[in-house]
């Protein structure tokens, strides 16, 4: 009887030791937090990449539109006494850029 009891106690100690060592190496909460941080980092990188692509497209579009922008003489004519209202100024600018006929 004492031999089987000693064997059971020894097996119990080994099991408890195994669980303690496993928990000590990587606690479940720590593993979950690391996984969440990795996921957040991946999402942040994806978001920044998307923003950079949008910014590059916007810059290219601005450069392309900048080539057709009115020169200083046309701008001074717009701010002069020709159009009286703000809407008229905007319409004239759109006409000069070729957006409205």
KABEL-V574042 format. One line per field, one symbol per residue. phi: phi as a letter, one per 30 degrees, with the letter a starting at -180 (. if undefined). A space follows every 50 residues. Layout:
phi = ???
//
This chain:
phi = .ddddddddddddddddddddddddadedddddddddddddddddddddd dddddddddddddddddcddddddddddddcddccddddddddddddidb c
//
